[in-house]
Amino acid sequence: MGGGGSMAAANQSLNANRKLVGKRKESRFSFVHTSKEKTEYNLPKSTPEKLKRIQERIAHENKLRKQKRLVLIGLFVLILIIAFVYIML
């Protein structure tokens, strides 16, 4: 039965890699810090009026975005129809 030496080398390599996994996890860079310190943020206080204005502004922006999208789609369809009619004639 051949290949015993290459199989032993493969097992040796697997064991060595398995031993390195734990070390790699310890020194891995992460954006999550495990410290217990509480960071301070200077967040503005929100009132119901401010939240209502923000909600209305976002609704208005969404409405404008939908209108622009419909106009662009309409122009695209119109151009396609004109191109189709031009090709057929």
C-alpha positions, 0 to 999 in steps of 0.5 A: 500500500503506497502513499504512507509517507504523504499521508503522514505528512498531510496529517502532520500539516493538519495537526500543525494548522489546528494548533495555530487556529487558537493563536490566530483567534486571540490576536485577531484584529476586531472593531469590537472591544472587550473592555468594560469602559462606557464611552460617552456620546453627546447625542442631542435630545429629541423631542416629539416635534423634532421627530415629527419634522424628521419623519415629514422630511423623509416622507417628502424626500421619498415622494420626490425620489419616486416622482423622479424615478417615474419620470425617468422610467417614462422617458426611457419607455418613450425612447424605446417606443420611438426607437421601435417605431423608427426601426419598424418603418 
